[in-house]
Structures are given as C-alpha cells and as structure tokens.
C-alpha cells in the first residue's frame, strides 16, 4: 500500500515518520520550504518513547501523480478546502482518502468532492506540535489511530491500513462504526477545548476552582446529549475514559486549541465548538456551556483579525 501524507506537522509528521520507521511506503506532500528543510535535515521526531529521524520521499503539489492507494489527510479543519485541492491530483481511479480531522463536517465535504465510497473514516489521538526548528514533538505518551469504513469497499481499505500499521510503534485499531468513534472523540475534544480555552487554563487548574468540575461535567453532558440526539450515543466505557482525563486533579493537560489561541494563531473553534453548538441547537439540546465556550472563541477570533 502506497501512502501519501499531506503535511508533516504534529500529527501527520509523527505517524508518517513512525510508518517509515516500520518500513512502510510513505511519501509526504509538502510546501517548498518544508520540503527543502526535510530533504536537508531529515524528518526529526522527539518522543517520550525515544527520539528518531527518517529521510522520507517528499513531493510538491505540481509533482503529484495518481500513484497512491491512500491519501492520509491531517490538515487543520480550517484548511480543508485548500487540502482537498492539493490532494486531488493524487486521487487516481482506485485511490482513497483517510482523514484524521476533528469534528464531522470534513466527512460531508470529502464525500461531496470524491464520493463516499472513496472516503475512509479515521480518528487520531495524539498531542503533538511542530517546533520552530522543524522538529515534530510528541507532548505525551498517547499516540493512537482508529480507522473504519462506511461500506464494504472502504472497510477493506481500513483493514489494509490497520494491518500496515501493525509493526509501527503506535497503537492502531479497526473499528466497526467509525462515525460513532468520531462522535466519541468530538464530545471529549469539545469539552477539553471548550473548558481550557474558556478558562485559559489546564484541566488541573480548572479542577482546583470551586465550580470547575461541575462546569466540565455539564459541558461533557451537553456534548453527550448532542451525540445521542444524532443516533451515536457514547458508550459507558468511552465516557469513563474521557471523564478520567477531564477531571484529573493536578493534570497539566490542555487542548491544542488553547496553545493556538495563546500564540495568536487560527483555531478550529468553528469545527470543534461551532458546528457542535449548531447541531445541538438543531436537535433542541440545551447547551449553554457549549454556547458560552463557542461565543468567547468567536470574540477572540474577531479580536485576532481586527
């Protein structure tokens, strides 16, 4: 299976490098500056599991050919339209795309462009960043992928991808209902991002306040109710795991959205918080904490672009 990764940042750079380390056929689609740097210095990864470096094949957009079995999409959600245009030349008649984006809106957009039978579902769990000196840095020990199809053709592709990931040094699993898995992560991420950006603080700092845990649980309940309203209730096991991280006393855990906000960068608030708030309203789910978290991110974004 020939893989094309769009970008080599905190998510795509990490998992792509791990697959190369395990012997997989991986190519990166990059901008000129990033391509030149990786070709000169290699793709460097700093990880709690040990630092390593690979020398991947890199291409520019104009060099693409429809030679890939699977295009792995790890762009930010706000760059989706640009990403779709960038990967289009690589999507041959038999090619498939596997997105690891947050929320659900990207699935509809990819279906519209390439057809639902060519879009595999994926969920990534990792805290990673790209440093100023071009290093992909894994921020904690979580590094897992989940993949699944929505019809027989995409299910087979997902199976092949998970099998390919078997020797790599990260966790990867095949899921029967990828849309349920997407909702499960979305409910968790919206709570984490909503609370840590609303409070400008880590989970532990929020939990140390008088009403921090109550507000966190209320927001998570709102997200769960929205998922259930759309026919994808989060299982008890998933809720237990999410709450363990969201209510861990002393935890320094915070969403990447908070780091982006504090750095003055664009954020995925429209896709993680805004889309969920809209779906909650459409389904008549009472979600005041979610609405407050989304509203304050809109204010901050207006300030950033003013």
DRENDOTOR-156045 format. One record per residue (C-alpha): x, y, z; residue number from 1; chain; residue in one letter. Coordinates in pm, 1 decimal, decimal comma. Layout:
% DRENDOTOR-156045
<node east="X" north="Y" up="Z" pos="NUM" unit="A" code="A"/>
...
% end
This chain:
% DRENDOTOR-156045
<node east="0,0" north="0,0" up="0,0" pos="1" unit="A" code="X"/>
<node east="144,3" north="334,9" up="-111,2" pos="2" unit="A" code="X"/>
<node east="60,0" north="619,6" up="126,0" pos="3" unit="A" code="X"/>
<node east="67,2" north="994,1" up="70,4" pos="4" unit="A" code="X"/>
<node east="61,6" north="1215,7" up="380,8" pos="5" unit="A" code="X"/>
<node east="-43,5" north="1576,0" up="333,2" pos="6" unit="A" code="X"/>
<node east="191,4" north="1778,4" up="551,4" pos="7" unit="A" code="X"/>
<node east="449,1" north="1677,7" up="810,7" pos="8" unit="A" code="X"/>
<node east="332,3" north="1854,3" up="1124,7" pos="9" unit="A" code="X"/>
<node east="247,8" north="1733,9" up="1471,7" pos="10" unit="A" code="X"/>
<node east="3,0" north="1464,8" up="1356,3" pos="11" unit="A" code="X"/>
<node east="95,1" north="1368,7" up="1001,3" pos="12" unit="A" code="X"/>
<node east="466,8" north="1408,9" up="1058,3" pos="13" unit="A" code="X"/>
<node east="459,0" north="1186,5" up="1364,4" pos="14" unit="A" code="X"/>
<node east="250,6" north="897,7" up="1230,6" pos="15" unit="A" code="X"/>
<node east="407,5" north="915,6" up="885,3" pos="16" unit="A" code="X"/>
<node east="757,1" north="900,7" up="1035,4" pos="17" unit="A" code="X"/>
<node east="659,5" north="606,4" up="1254,8" pos="18" unit="A" code="X"/>
<node east="531,5" north="419,7" up="949,8" pos="19" unit="A" code="X"/>
<node east="852,8" north="490,1" up="758,3" pos="20" unit="A" code="X"/>
<node east="1046,8" north="367,5" up="1061,2" pos="21" unit="A" code="X"/>
<node east="846,2" north="42,6" up="1033,5" pos="22" unit="A" code="X"/>
<node east="923,5" north="5,0" up="662,0" pos="23" unit="A" code="X"/>
<node east="603,0" north="138,3" up="503,7" pos="24" unit="A" code="X"/>
<node east="594,6" north="315,8" up="166,9" pos="25" unit="A" code="X"/>
<node east="519,9" north="675,1" up="271,6" pos="26" unit="A" code="X"/>
<node east="553,9" north="997,7" up="73,0" pos="27" unit="A" code="X"/>
<node east="489,3" north="1348,3" up="207,1" pos="28" unit="A" code="X"/>
<node east="318,0" north="1625,1" up="10,1" pos="29" unit="A" code="X"/>
<node east="478,8" north="1948,2" up="132,0" pos="30" unit="A" code="X"/>
<node east="522,8" north="2316,1" up="65,8" pos="31" unit="A" code="X"/>
<node east="860,5" north="2415,9" up="-85,3" pos="32" unit="A" code="X"/>
<node east="1018,2" north="2542,2" up="237,7" pos="33" unit="A" code="X"/>
<node east="925,4" north="2237,7" up="444,5" pos="34" unit="A" code="X"/>
<node east="1033,0" north="2004,4" up="164,3" pos="35" unit="A" code="X"/>
<node east="1373,9" north="2170,7" up="138,3" pos="36" unit="A" code="X"/>
<node east="1429,1" north="2154,3" up="511,9" pos="37" unit="A" code="X"/>
<node east="1335,9" north="1786,6" up="543,4" pos="38" unit="A" code="X"/>
<node east="1548,5" north="1692,3" up="244,9" pos="39" unit="A" code="X"/>
<node east="1843,0" north="1875,1" up="401,2" pos="40" unit="A" code="X"/>
<node east="1797,0" north="1774,7" up="766,7" pos="41" unit="A" code="X"/>
<node east="1565,0" north="1473,8" up="764,3" pos="42" unit="A" code="X"/>
<node east="1230,4" north="1449,1" up="940,4" pos="43" unit="A" code="X"/>
<node east="1316,2" north="1466,0" up="1310,3" pos="44" unit="A" code="X"/>
<node east="1084,8" north="1342,2" up="1584,8" pos="45" unit="A" code="X"/>
<node east="1114,9" north="1398,2" up="1959,3" pos="46" unit="A" code="X"/>
<node east="911,5" north="1147,1" up="2157,6" pos="47" unit="A" code="X"/>
<node east="882,2" north="1013,3" up="2513,4" pos="48" unit="A" code="X"/>
<node east="948,0" north="674,9" up="2350,6" pos="49" unit="A" code="X"/>
<node east="1282,6" north="791,5" up="2212,3" pos="50" unit="A" code="X"/>
<node east="1387,8" north="1045,3" up="1950,7" pos="51" unit="A" code="X"/>
<node east="1442,7" north="932,1" up="1592,8" pos="52" unit="A" code="X"/>
<node east="1487,1" north="1061,1" up="1239,2" pos="53" unit="A" code="X"/>
<node east="1382,3" north="941,5" up="892,6" pos="54" unit="A" code="X"/>
<node east="1458,0" north="1055,7" up="538,6" pos="55" unit="A" code="X"/>
<node east="1123,3" north="1045,5" up="356,4" pos="56" unit="A" code="X"/>
<node east="1036,4" north="1094,7" up="-7,5" pos="57" unit="A" code="X"/>
<node east="884,0" north="1443,2" up="-44,3" pos="58" unit="A" code="X"/>
<node east="683,5" north="1594,7" up="-329,0" pos="59" unit="A" code="X"/>
<node east="542,8" north="1933,2" up="-419,7" pos="60" unit="A" code="X"/>
<node east="187,5" north="1966,7" up="-543,6" pos="61" unit="A" code="X"/>
<node east="293,0" north="2009,0" up="-906,5" pos="62" unit="A" code="X"/>
<node east="490,4" north="1683,7" up="-886,5" pos="63" unit="A" code="X"/>
<node east="194,8" north="1468,0" up="-782,5" pos="64" unit="A" code="X"/>
<node east="80,5" north="1169,3" up="-986,8" pos="65" unit="A" code="X"/>
<node east="-217,9" north="940,4" up="-914,6" pos="66" unit="A" code="X"/>
<node east="11,5" north="666,1" up="-788,1" pos="67" unit="A" code="X"/>
<node east="-112,5" north="633,3" up="-430,0" pos="68" unit="A" code="X"/>
<node east="-350,2" north="382,0" up="-277,8" pos="69" unit="A" code="X"/>
<node east="-436,1" north="600,5" up="18,8" pos="70" unit="A" code="X"/>
<node east="-402,0" north="972,2" up="89,2" pos="71" unit="A" code="X"/>
<node east="-378,9" north="1048,5" up="461,0" pos="72" unit="A" code="X"/>
<node east="-520,8" north="1390,0" up="544,9" pos="73" unit="A" code="X"/>
<node east="-403,9" north="1552,5" up="869,8" pos="74" unit="A" code="X"/>
<node east="-455,9" north="1920,3" up="795,0" pos="75" unit="A" code="X"/>
<node east="-629,7" north="2162,8" up="1027,7" pos="76" unit="A" code="X"/>
<node east="-1004,4" north="2169,7" up="966,3" pos="77" unit="A" code="X"/>
<node east="-994,7" north="2535,5" up="858,0" pos="78" unit="A" code="X"/>
<node east="-753,1" north="2439,7" up="578,3" pos="79" unit="A" code="X"/>
<node east="-977,7" north="2162,9" up="443,7" pos="80" unit="A" code="X"/>
<node east="-1068,6" north="2327,1" up="112,1" pos="81" unit="A" code="X"/>
<node east="-704,0" north="2401,0" up="34,4" pos="82" unit="A" code="X"/>
<node east="-611,8" north="2046,5" up="137,2" pos="83" unit="A" code="X"/>
<node east="-876,4" north="1892,9" up="-89,3" pos="84" unit="A" code="X"/>
<node east="-749,2" north="2087,8" up="-388,8" pos="85" unit="A" code="X"/>
<node east="-391,2" north="1989,9" up="-302,3" pos="86" unit="A" code="X"/>
<node east="-455,7" north="1614,1" up="-290,2" pos="87" unit="A" code="X"/>
<node east="-690,0" north="1596,5" up="-590,1" pos="88" unit="A" code="X"/>
<node east="-408,3" north="1521,1" up="-842,0" pos="89" unit="A" code="X"/>
<node east="-304,9" north="1220,9" up="-630,0" pos="90" unit="A" code="X"/>
<node east="-653,8" north="1068,7" up="-626,1" pos="91" unit="A" code="X"/>
<node east="-649,1" north="814,5" up="-907,0" pos="92" unit="A" code="X"/>
<node east="-945,0" north="597,1" up="-1000,6" pos="93" unit="A" code="X"/>
<node east="-871,8" north="349,3" up="-720,2" pos="94" unit="A" code="X"/>
<node east="-731,7" north="592,8" up="-464,6" pos="95" unit="A" code="X"/>
<node east="-894,3" north="653,1" up="-127,8" pos="96" unit="A" code="X"/>
<node east="-860,1" north="930,8" up="130,0" pos="97" unit="A" code="X"/>
<node east="-827,9" north="877,5" up="505,3" pos="98" unit="A" code="X"/>
<node east="-884,7" north="1199,3" up="704,5" pos="99" unit="A" code="X"/>
<node east="-771,4" north="1243,6" up="1064,1" pos="100" unit="A" code="X"/>
<node east="-951,9" north="1571,8" up="1130,9" pos="101" unit="A" code="X"/>
<node east="-1159,6" north="1686,6" up="1424,4" pos="102" unit="A" code="X"/>
<node east="-1537,8" north="1705,1" up="1419,4" pos="103" unit="A" code="X"/>
<node east="-1756,4" north="1563,7" up="1142,3" pos="104" unit="A" code="X"/>
<node east="-1804,9" north="1838,2" up="882,3" pos="105" unit="A" code="X"/>
<node east="-1498,7" north="1724,9" up="686,1" pos="106" unit="A" code="X"/>
<node east="-1658,9" north="1388,4" up="606,0" pos="107" unit="A" code="X"/>
<node east="-1950,3" north="1553,3" up="423,0" pos="108" unit="A" code="X"/>
<node east="-1714,6" north="1779,4" up="229,5" pos="109" unit="A" code="X"/>
<node east="-1486,0" north="1493,0" up="124,3" pos="110" unit="A" code="X"/>
<node east="-1786,5" north="1280,8" up="26,9" pos="111" unit="A" code="X"/>
<node east="-1910,8" north="1563,2" up="-194,4" pos="112" unit="A" code="X"/>
<node east="-1575,2" north="1603,4" up="-368,8" pos="113" unit="A" code="X"/>
<node east="-1458,5" north="1242,7" up="-407,5" pos="114" unit="A" code="X"/>
<node east="-1762,4" north="1024,0" up="-333,5" pos="115" unit="A" code="X"/>
<node east="-1848,2" north="847,2" up="-8,1" pos="116" unit="A" code="X"/>
<node east="-1713,8" north="517,2" up="-142,5" pos="117" unit="A" code="X"/>
<node east="-1365,6" north="673,0" up="-154,5" pos="118" unit="A" code="X"/>
<node east="-1358,1" north="826,4" up="194,6" pos="119" unit="A" code="X"/>
<node east="-1236,0" north="610,9" up="484,1" pos="120" unit="A" code="X"/>
<node east="-1305,4" north="729,3" up="838,8" pos="121" unit="A" code="X"/>
<node east="-1025,6" north="797,0" up="1084,3" pos="122" unit="A" code="X"/>
<node east="-964,2" north="923,4" up="1437,5" pos="123" unit="A" code="X"/>
<node east="-625,0" north="1026,8" up="1577,4" pos="124" unit="A" code="X"/>
<node east="-532,0" north="1070,9" up="1941,6" pos="125" unit="A" code="X"/>
<node east="-201,0" north="1249,8" up="1992,0" pos="126" unit="A" code="X"/>
<node east="-69,9" north="1570,1" up="2144,1" pos="127" unit="A" code="X"/>
<node east="195,7" north="1690,8" up="1904,2" pos="128" unit="A" code="X"/>
<node east="344,0" north="2009,4" up="1767,7" pos="129" unit="A" code="X"/>
<node east="587,2" north="2131,9" up="1507,1" pos="130" unit="A" code="X"/>
<node east="863,7" north="2336,3" up="1667,1" pos="131" unit="A" code="X"/>
<node east="1020,9" north="2645,9" up="1516,0" pos="132" unit="A" code="X"/>
<node east="1328,9" north="2445,1" up="1419,2" pos="133" unit="A" code="X"/>
<node east="1120,6" north="2194,0" up="1223,0" pos="134" unit="A" code="X"/>
<node east="1106,3" north="1911,3" up="1477,0" pos="135" unit="A" code="X"/>
<node east="789,1" north="1709,2" up="1530,0" pos="136" unit="A" code="X"/>
<node east="744,8" north="1688,5" up="1906,3" pos="137" unit="A" code="X"/>
<node east="517,0" north="1437,4" up="2079,6" pos="138" unit="A" code="X"/>
<node east="397,0" north="1601,5" up="2401,4" pos="139" unit="A" code="X"/>
<node east="278,2" north="1296,8" up="2594,9" pos="140" unit="A" code="X"/>
<node east="269,0" north="918,0" up="2560,6" pos="141" unit="A" code="X"/>
<node east="-67,5" north="897,3" up="2382,4" pos="142" unit="A" code="X"/>
<node east="-32,2" north="800,6" up="2016,1" pos="143" unit="A" code="X"/>
<node east="-317,3" north="605,1" up="1862,7" pos="144" unit="A" code="X"/>
<node east="-516,5" north="582,8" up="1541,1" pos="145" unit="A" code="X"/>
<node east="-852,9" north="427,8" up="1463,6" pos="146" unit="A" code="X"/>
<node east="-982,6" north="358,4" up="1112,6" pos="147" unit="A" code="X"/>
<node east="-1303,7" north="219,4" up="972,2" pos="148" unit="A" code="X"/>
<node east="-1515,3" north="215,7" up="659,0" pos="149" unit="A" code="X"/>
<node east="-1877,9" north="301,3" up="592,5" pos="150" unit="A" code="X"/>
<node east="-1929,4" north="47,6" up="312,3" pos="151" unit="A" code="X"/>
<node east="-1760,8" north="-275,4" up="208,6" pos="152" unit="A" code="X"/>
<node east="-1501,4" north="-107,2" up="-15,3" pos="153" unit="A" code="X"/>
<node east="-1383,2" north="144,2" up="245,6" pos="154" unit="A" code="X"/>
<node east="-1393,7" north="-121,8" up="517,8" pos="155" unit="A" code="X"/>
<node east="-1143,6" north="-328,8" up="317,7" pos="156" unit="A" code="X"/>
<node east="-915,4" north="-26,2" up="277,9" pos="157" unit="A" code="X"/>
<node east="-937,0" north="43,4" up="650,7" pos="158" unit="A" code="X"/>
<node east="-844,3" north="-319,5" up="723,2" pos="159" unit="A" code="X"/>
<node east="-540,0" north="-294,0" up="495,9" pos="160" unit="A" code="X"/>
<node east="-430,1" north="30,8" up="661,8" pos="161" unit="A" code="X"/>
<node east="-461,5" north="-108,8" up="1014,2" pos="162" unit="A" code="X"/>
<node east="-267,3" north="-419,3" up="908,4" pos="163" unit="A" code="X"/>
<node east="3,5" north="-196,4" up="760,1" pos="164" unit="A" code="X"/>
<node east="27,8" north="-7,9" up="1089,9" pos="165" unit="A" code="X"/>
<node east="76,5" north="-329,0" up="1287,2" pos="166" unit="A" code="X"/>
<node east="460,1" north="-316,7" up="1303,5" pos="167" unit="A" code="X"/>
<node east="470,9" north="58,3" up="1370,4" pos="168" unit="A" code="X"/>
<node east="541,5" north="194,2" up="1716,9" pos="169" unit="A" code="X"/>
<node east="197,2" north="339,3" up="1786,3" pos="170" unit="A" code="X"/>
<node east="-145,6" north="196,5" up="1858,5" pos="171" unit="A" code="X"/>
<node east="-388,1" north="140,2" up="1572,1" pos="172" unit="A" code="X"/>
<node east="-724,4" north="-32,2" up="1573,9" pos="173" unit="A" code="X"/>
<node east="-1002,3" north="-118,1" up="1331,6" pos="174" unit="A" code="X"/>
<node east="-1349,3" north="-2,4" up="1439,2" pos="175" unit="A" code="X"/>
<node east="-1683,7" north="-126,9" up="1315,2" pos="176" unit="A" code="X"/>
<node east="-1867,8" north="207,0" up="1349,5" pos="177" unit="A" code="X"/>
<node east="-1625,9" north="484,5" up="1264,1" pos="178" unit="A" code="X"/>
<node east="-1892,8" north="755,1" up="1287,2" pos="179" unit="A" code="X"/>
<node east="-1962,1" north="657,4" up="1649,1" pos="180" unit="A" code="X"/>
<node east="-1587,4" north="678,0" up="1717,0" pos="181" unit="A" code="X"/>
<node east="-1575,3" north="1023,7" up="1557,2" pos="182" unit="A" code="X"/>
<node east="-1861,6" north="1139,3" up="1781,0" pos="183" unit="A" code="X"/>
<node east="-1690,7" north="992,9" up="2088,4" pos="184" unit="A" code="X"/>
<node east="-1373,1" north="1190,3" up="2024,5" pos="185" unit="A" code="X"/>
<node east="-1568,9" north="1502,2" up="1930,8" pos="186" unit="A" code="X"/>
<node east="-1760,4" north="1501,0" up="2260,8" pos="187" unit="A" code="X"/>
<node east="-1434,1" north="1467,0" up="2454,1" pos="188" unit="A" code="X"/>
<node east="-1240,6" north="1721,9" up="2248,8" pos="189" unit="A" code="X"/>
<node east="-1516,3" north="1982,9" up="2253,9" pos="190" unit="A" code="X"/>
<node east="-1525,9" north="1956,8" up="2633,1" pos="191" unit="A" code="X"/>
<node east="-1147,9" north="1977,3" up="2666,8" pos="192" unit="A" code="X"/>
<node east="-1113,4" north="2262,3" up="2417,6" pos="193" unit="A" code="X"/>
<node east="-1421,6" north="2442,5" up="2543,4" pos="194" unit="A" code="X"/>
<node east="-1314,7" north="2439,8" up="2907,3" pos="195" unit="A" code="X"/>
<node east="-942,6" north="2506,0" up="2867,3" pos="196" unit="A" code="X"/>
<node east="-997,4" north="2797,2" up="2626,0" pos="197" unit="A" code="X"/>
<node east="-1288,7" north="2939,8" up="2827,0" pos="198" unit="A" code="X"/>
<node east="-1077,7" north="2936,0" up="3143,1" pos="199" unit="A" code="X"/>
<node east="-735,7" north="2987,2" up="2976,8" pos="200" unit="A" code="X"/>
<node east="-606,7" north="2708,2" up="3197,7" pos="201" unit="A" code="X"/>
<node east="-515,2" north="2341,3" up="3217,5" pos="202" unit="A" code="X"/>
<node east="-750,2" north="2067,9" up="3337,4" pos="203" unit="A" code="X"/>
<node east="-582,1" north="2063,4" up="3678,7" pos="204" unit="A" code="X"/>
<node east="-611,4" north="2438,5" up="3726,9" pos="205" unit="A" code="X"/>
<node east="-979,9" north="2427,5" up="3630,4" pos="206" unit="A" code="X"/>
<node east="-1047,4" north="2136,8" up="3868,2" pos="207" unit="A" code="X"/>
<node east="-887,1" north="2332,4" up="4151,5" pos="208" unit="A" code="X"/>
<node east="-1159,5" north="2600,5" up="4133,1" pos="209" unit="A" code="X"/>
<node east="-1488,1" north="2590,8" up="4322,3" pos="210" unit="A" code="X"/>
<node east="-1710,1" north="2507,5" up="4025,9" pos="211" unit="A" code="X"/>
<node east="-1458,1" north="2377,1" up="3772,4" pos="212" unit="A" code="X"/>
<node east="-1557,1" north="2011,8" up="3786,8" pos="213" unit="A" code="X"/>
<node east="-1928,9" north="2090,9" up="3779,8" pos="214" unit="A" code="X"/>
<node east="-1886,6" north="2304,1" up="3467,6" pos="215" unit="A" code="X"/>
<node east="-1665,0" north="2044,7" up="3299,9" pos="216" unit="A" code="X"/>
<node east="-1917,0" north="1768,5" up="3362,6" pos="217" unit="A" code="X"/>
<node east="-2201,8" north="1991,1" up="3246,9" pos="218" unit="A" code="X"/>
<node east="-2027,3" north="2067,7" up="2918,3" pos="219" unit="A" code="X"/>
<node east="-1946,0" north="1700,0" up="2861,7" pos="220" unit="A" code="X"/>
<node east="-2310,6" north="1610,1" up="2930,9" pos="221" unit="A" code="X"/>
<node east="-2418,6" north="1864,0" up="2667,9" pos="222" unit="A" code="X"/>
<node east="-2183,3" north="1707,4" up="2413,2" pos="223" unit="A" code="X"/>
<node east="-2303,8" north="1357,4" up="2501,8" pos="224" unit="A" code="X"/>
<node east="-2666,3" north="1463,0" up="2464,9" pos="225" unit="A" code="X"/>
<node east="-2592,5" north="1602,1" up="2119,6" pos="226" unit="A" code="X"/>
<node east="-2422,7" north="1280,7" up="2009,3" pos="227" unit="A" code="X"/>
<node east="-2719,9" north="1079,2" up="2134,5" pos="228" unit="A" code="X"/>
<node east="-2961,2" north="1309,6" up="1952,8" pos="229" unit="A" code="X"/>
<node east="-2786,0" north="1220,1" up="1627,0" pos="230" unit="A" code="X"/>
<node east="-2807,5" north="847,8" up="1693,0" pos="231" unit="A" code="X"/>
<node east="-2446,3" north="799,4" up="1810,8" pos="232" unit="A" code="X"/>
<node east="-2454,6" north="774,7" up="2191,3" pos="233" unit="A" code="X"/>
<node east="-2113,2" north="741,1" up="2351,7" pos="234" unit="A" code="X"/>
<node east="-2071,8" north="407,9" up="2529,9" pos="235" unit="A" code="X"/>
<node east="-2015,6" north="396,7" up="2905,0" pos="236" unit="A" code="X"/>
<node east="-1653,6" north="285,4" up="2861,4" pos="237" unit="A" code="X"/>
<node east="-1578,2" north="583,9" up="2638,4" pos="238" unit="A" code="X"/>
<node east="-1743,0" north="820,4" up="2885,3" pos="239" unit="A" code="X"/>
<node east="-1541,0" north="675,9" up="3172,5" pos="240" unit="A" code="X"/>
<node east="-1211,3" north="721,8" up="2986,7" pos="241" unit="A" code="X"/>
<node east="-1298,6" north="1076,2" up="2883,0" pos="242" unit="A" code="X"/>
<node east="-1404,5" north="1184,6" up="3232,0" pos="243" unit="A" code="X"/>
<node east="-1091,1" north="1033,0" up="3382,3" pos="244" unit="A" code="X"/>
<node east="-884,0" north="1274,9" up="3173,5" pos="245" unit="A" code="X"/>
<node east="-1122,7" north="1569,0" up="3200,4" pos="246" unit="A" code="X"/>
<node east="-1144,2" north="1553,3" up="3581,0" pos="247" unit="A" code="X"/>
<node east="-789,7" north="1451,6" up="3678,2" pos="248" unit="A" code="X"/>
<node east="-674,4" north="1663,3" up="3970,1" pos="249" unit="A" code="X"/>
<node east="-341,5" north="1834,8" up="3907,5" pos="250" unit="A" code="X"/>
<node east="-337,8" north="1748,5" up="3536,4" pos="251" unit="A" code="X"/>
<node east="-144,2" north="1981,9" up="3308,3" pos="252" unit="A" code="X"/>
<node east="-347,6" north="1859,8" up="3010,1" pos="253" unit="A" code="X"/>
<node east="-491,5" north="2128,7" up="2779,5" pos="254" unit="A" code="X"/>
<node east="-626,8" north="2135,4" up="2426,7" pos="255" unit="A" code="X"/>
<node east="-406,9" north="2234,7" up="2134,4" pos="256" unit="A" code="X"/>
<node east="-673,8" north="2497,4" up="2068,3" pos="257" unit="A" code="X"/>
<node east="-558,4" north="2675,8" up="2383,7" pos="258" unit="A" code="X"/>
<node east="-196,9" north="2672,0" up="2264,9" pos="259" unit="A" code="X"/>
<node east="-305,5" north="2811,1" up="1926,7" pos="260" unit="A" code="X"/>
<node east="-520,4" north="3076,3" up="2094,7" pos="261" unit="A" code="X"/>
<node east="-240,0" north="3190,0" up="2322,7" pos="262" unit="A" code="X"/>
<node east="3,1" north="3205,4" up="2030,1" pos="263" unit="A" code="X"/>
<node east="-235,6" north="3419,8" up="1825,6" pos="264" unit="A" code="X"/>
<node east="-285,0" north="3151,1" up="1560,7" pos="265" unit="A" code="X"/>
<node east="-601,5" north="3042,6" up="1383,4" pos="266" unit="A" code="X"/>
<node east="-801,7" north="2784,0" up="1571,8" pos="267" unit="A" code="X"/>
<node east="-1050,2" north="2508,9" up="1487,1" pos="268" unit="A" code="X"/>
<node east="-1323,1" north="2659,1" up="1705,4" pos="269" unit="A" code="X"/>
<node east="-1575,8" north="2670,0" up="1421,4" pos="270" unit="A" code="X"/>
<node east="-1535,5" north="2297,6" up="1351,1" pos="271" unit="A" code="X"/>
<node east="-1497,0" north="2170,5" up="1709,1" pos="272" unit="A" code="X"/>
<node east="-1726,3" north="2406,3" up="1901,7" pos="273" unit="A" code="X"/>
<node east="-1931,6" north="2597,3" up="1645,1" pos="274" unit="A" code="X"/>
<node east="-2051,7" north="2302,1" up="1440,8" pos="275" unit="A" code="X"/>
<node east="-2137,7" north="2108,8" up="1756,4" pos="276" unit="A" code="X"/>
<node east="-2326,8" north="2406,3" up="1902,5" pos="277" unit="A" code="X"/>
<node east="-2521,2" north="2437,5" up="1576,5" pos="278" unit="A" code="X"/>
<node east="-2608,5" north="2067,4" up="1577,4" pos="279" unit="A" code="X"/>
<node east="-2715,0" north="2088,6" up="1941,9" pos="280" unit="A" code="X"/>
<node east="-2946,5" north="2378,5" up="1864,7" pos="281" unit="A" code="X"/>
<node east="-3089,3" north="2198,6" up="1560,5" pos="282" unit="A" code="X"/>
<node east="-3161,0" north="1891,4" up="1775,5" pos="283" unit="A" code="X"/>
<node east="-3311,2" north="2108,8" up="2052,3" pos="284" unit="A" code="X"/>
<node east="-3038,4" north="2012,3" up="2301,5" pos="285" unit="A" code="X"/>
<node east="-2993,5" north="2264,2" up="2583,7" pos="286" unit="A" code="X"/>
<node east="-2621,6" north="2352,5" up="2569,4" pos="287" unit="A" code="X"/>
<node east="-2544,6" north="2682,8" up="2747,6" pos="288" unit="A" code="X"/>
<node east="-2185,4" north="2599,6" up="2845,5" pos="289" unit="A" code="X"/>
<node east="-2103,6" north="2488,5" up="2490,6" pos="290" unit="A" code="X"/>
<node east="-2259,5" north="2807,6" up="2356,5" pos="291" unit="A" code="X"/>
<node east="-2056,2" north="3017,7" up="2600,3" pos="292" unit="A" code="X"/>
<node east="-1733,2" north="2842,1" up="2504,5" pos="293" unit="A" code="X"/>
<node east="-1806,2" north="2894,7" up="2134,5" pos="294" unit="A" code="X"/>
<node east="-1908,5" north="3259,0" up="2182,5" pos="295" unit="A" code="X"/>
<node east="-1588,6" north="3353,7" up="2362,2" pos="296" unit="A" code="X"/>
<node east="-1380,1" north="3190,8" up="2087,9" pos="297" unit="A" code="X"/>
<node east="-1571,1" north="3395,4" up="1828,9" pos="298" unit="A" code="X"/>
<node east="-1488,3" north="3710,1" up="2028,2" pos="299" unit="A" code="X"/>
<node east="-1120,9" north="3617,1" up="2045,5" pos="300" unit="A" code="X"/>
<node east="-1114,6" north="3541,6" up="1672,5" pos="301" unit="A" code="X"/>
<node east="-1269,9" north="3879,1" up="1592,6" pos="302" unit="A" code="X"/>
<node east="-1001,8" north="4043,1" up="1807,0" pos="303" unit="A" code="X"/>
<node east="-728,6" north="3846,6" up="1627,7" pos="304" unit="A" code="X"/>
<node east="-844,6" north="3955,1" up="1282,0" pos="305" unit="A" code="X"/>
<node east="-941,7" north="4315,0" up="1368,3" pos="306" unit="A" code="X"/>
% end
